[in-house]
Amino acid sequence: MRLFAAVLPPEDVAHELTAAVTELRKLPGADGLRWTGRPGWHFTLAFYGEVDDDLVPELSARLERAAHRHAPFALAVRGGGQFGHGRALWAGAAGDVPALRLLADRAEAAARKAGLETGEHRRYQAHLTLARSREAADVRSYVEALAAFEGRTWTVGELVLVRSNLPRSGVAGEQPRYEPVGRWALGGAR
C-alpha cells in the first residue's frame, strides 16, 4: 500500500483555508490548475511510497515510539509558495516549525529502522499542497495572495500514518483518496 506520515490540520483550520482557496480559485488561470480538496490537505512528514503489507506493523510500531518521544507543539497554516516552477502551489507553516521538522526526521528514521528504503534525505520544507500543474505555470499571483493568509494556531497532538489511494477511473480531476491507517498521540497529548 502507498503510505506517508503526516500532520493533519483540524477542521476549523481547514475551514479557514477553504475560504482562502475559494478566493484563489477566482484568480485568472485558476482553471488550469488541479486543486487539492480538503481531504487531501496535510503536512507530509515522510513519504514512504509502496510499502509491503508485512512491513506495516513494524513501521507502525516505530512511528508510535517516535510520536511518544515527541511533545505536542503549536502550528498554524501561513503564507505559501511553489515548487517546480509552479507545478505545485502550497500553503506554508508557522509556529514551532523546528518541532515539525524534528517530527519529520523521526518519521523518516522510523521507516529506515523498519527496513524501508527511504532514498536520499532532503531538508524538510513544511508545506500543505493546494494545487498542482502538469507543466510549469506562473503562480506568482497565488503566492502573493497567500502571503497575507494566517490561520488559527492549534496544538499538534498526533502523528498519522495515511494510505493514499490513487485515482483509477481516468476521470479528469479525480483526486486521490486518503485514509488514516494509524494515529498516535504525541508525548503527553490526549
Phi and psi in degrees as a GROMACS rama.xvg file:
@    title "Ramachandran Plot"
@    xaxis  label "Phi"
@    yaxis  label "Psi"
@TYPE xy
-88.7971  117.561  ARG-2
-128.984  154.83  LEU-3
-152.154  157.412  PHE-4
-98.3147  142.716  ALA-5
-151.887  165.121  ALA-6
-111.673  128.431  VAL-7
-104.511  132.614  LEU-8
-72.5675  147.686  PRO-9
-68.9035  164.447  PRO-10
-56.8771  -42.4686  GLU-11
-67.7026  -32.6485  ASP-12
-69.2051  -42.1252  VAL-13
-61.7861  -36.2809  ALA-14
-63.6257  -42.9697  HIS-15
-59.6655  -43.7973  GLU-16
-67.858  -36.1688  LEU-17
-57.5095  -43.1306  THR-18
-61.778  -41.6102  ALA-19
-66.8729  -42.0393  ALA-20
-66.7484  -35.1059  VAL-21
-57.6438  -40.6269  THR-22
-69.7541  -40.0088  GLU-23
-60.1661  -37.8572  LEU-24
-70.2386  -7.1421  ARG-25
-89.5772  -10.983  LYS-26
-73.5401  153.171  LEU-27
-58.0499  136.677  PRO-28
89.2326  -2.78901  GLY-29
-61.8534  -30.0129  ALA-30
-67.557  -17.7353  ASP-31
-83.9341  -3.2853  GLY-32
-105.527  151.122  LEU-33
-97.078  107.733  ARG-34
-82.9306  137.149  TRP-35
-85.5008  130.171  THR-36
-84.432  172.438  GLY-37
-48.9786  -43.506  ARG-38
-60.9253  -20.0671  PRO-39
-95.3519  2.87272  GLY-40
-85.1696  119.603  TRP-41
-162.817  158.241  HIS-42
-97.3767  105.301  PHE-43
-67.6015  131.046  THR-44
-95.0055  -44.8562  LEU-45
-152.94  131.426  ALA-46
-99.4593  126.333  PHE-47
-103.469  -16.8924  TYR-48
69.3278  -151.469  GLY-49
-72.4045  122.148  GLU-50
-117.694  128.512  VAL-51
-61.5111  136.556  ASP-52
-53.1784  -32.4843  ASP-53
-67.0684  -23.5043  ASP-54
-89.3911  -14.6532  LEU-55
-61.4107  -42.8089  VAL-56
-60.3969  -41.7383  PRO-57
-68.02  -42.7288  GLU-58
-59.5514  -45.0199  LEU-59
-60.7298  -44.144  SER-60
-61.809  -40.9546  ALA-61
-71.5131  -35.5197  ARG-62
-67.2175  -37.8287  LEU-63
-60.9623  -44.0631  GLU-64
-62.5151  -43.0328  ARG-65
-61.6358  -42.3859  ALA-66
-64.3302  -42.8531  ALA-67
-60.8011  -33.9762  HIS-68
-81.7839  -6.74901  ARG-69
-110.653  124.948  HIS-70
-73.5417  150.623  ALA-71
-58.247  154.822  PRO-72
-149.959  161.562  PHE-73
-86.6012  138.355  ALA-74
-147.047  151.849  LEU-75
-144.389  154.109  ALA-76
-87.9755  126.912  VAL-77
-149.53  139.897  ARG-78
64.2168  -159.133  GLY-79
-174.795  -179.429  GLY-80
-171.479  -165.175  GLY-81
-145.37  155.828  GLN-82
-122.423  151.965  PHE-83
59.6495  44.5547  GLY-84
53.5963  47.8305  HIS-85
87.9208  6.42547  GLY-86
-72.3908  -21.5553  ARG-87
-140.364  126.867  ALA-88
-106.615  131.302  LEU-89
-138.089  158.986  TRP-90
-97.6232  146.286  ALA-91
-97.9019  -168.506  GLY-92
-127.816  150.926  ALA-93
-136.696  168.077  ALA-94
102.879  -141.163  GLY-95
-85.1442  68.2607  ASP-96
-63.41  -35.024  VAL-97
-58.638  -36.4023  PRO-98
-67.1693  -38.1298  ALA-99
-62.8882  -42.6221  LEU-100
-63.6826  -41.1987  ARG-101
-64.163  -41.3472  LEU-102
-62.7577  -38.1443  LEU-103
-63.1082  -43.1843  ALA-104
-61.2091  -41.0799  ASP-105
-67.8959  -36.4271  ARG-106
-67.3611  -36.4431  ALA-107
-68.3958  -43.4118  GLU-108
-63.1989  -37.8647  ALA-109
-58.5672  -40.4714  ALA-110
-65.1645  -45.9827  ALA-111
-59.3532  -45.2089  ARG-112
-67.0798  -25.3419  LYS-113
-84.1663  -3.85492  ALA-114
95.5896  13.1559  GLY-115
-86.6358  144.43  LEU-116
-78.0443  119.938  GLU-117
-103.123  -5.67643  THR-118
70.696  -160.665  GLY-119
-73.609  132.589  GLU-120
-76.6163  130.333  HIS-121
-119.616  150.504  ARG-122
-60.8689  132.929  ARG-123
-70.8771  130.578  TYR-124
-118.404  106.934  GLN-125
-65.0603  121.813  ALA-126
-158.646  154.336  HIS-127
-124.379  111.275  LEU-128
-69.7125  128.714  THR-129
-104.04  -35.3648  LEU-130
-156.64  157.437  ALA-131
-132.67  160.876  ARG-132
-139.418  139.728  SER-133
-69.0386  -26.4018  ARG-134
-123.807  165.941  GLU-135
-55.9493  139.345  ALA-136
-140.445  148.725  ALA-137
-85.0389  103.046  ASP-138
-111.098  18.5634  VAL-139
-57.014  -40.6364  ARG-140
-63.889  -33.0353  SER-141
-71.1284  -43.8858  TYR-142
-62.8498  -41.2971  VAL-143
-63.2477  -41.4632  GLU-144
-65.9926  -36.1928  ALA-145
-72.0537  -21.3617  LEU-146
-54.5892  -34.2886  ALA-147
-85.7986  -8.6194  ALA-148
-77.4038  130.974  PHE-149
-145.151  116.396  GLU-150
-84.8316  174.542  GLY-151
-63.6507  142.332  ARG-152
-79.6187  134.957  THR-153
-129.576  167.05  TRP-154
-97.0043  118.652  THR-155
-73.3931  121.187  VAL-156
-121.412  0.0956529  GLY-157
-151.109  155.498  GLU-158
-107.52  134.089  LEU-159
-122.912  132.494  VAL-160
-94.7996  123.242  LEU-161
-119.312  137.118  VAL-162
-96.1098  132.089  ARG-163
-105.988  118.432  SER-164
-103.579  108.333  ASN-165
-71.4715  150.727  LEU-166
-60.0542  142.175  PRO-167
-126.678  -9.58549  ARG-168
-76.72  -24.8687  SER-169
82.1235  3.09818  GLY-170
-74.7547  127.516  VAL-171
-57.6161  134.495  ALA-172
85.5591  -3.73208  GLY-173
-64.2751  136.845  GLU-174
-99.791  153.342  GLN-175
-61.23  154.759  PRO-176
-106.387  137.367  ARG-177
-117.183  135.27  TYR-178
-136.448  125.861  GLU-179
-65.5262  133.296  PRO-180
-115.246  -6.36455  VAL-181
-163.35  140.464  GLY-182
-136.963  132.881  ARG-183
-133.981  130.301  TRP-184
-66.96  141.267  ALA-185
-79.4372  137.629  LEU-186
32.8273  -112.702  GLY-187
-90.5433  10.4141  GLY-188
-66.4971  149.001  ALA-189
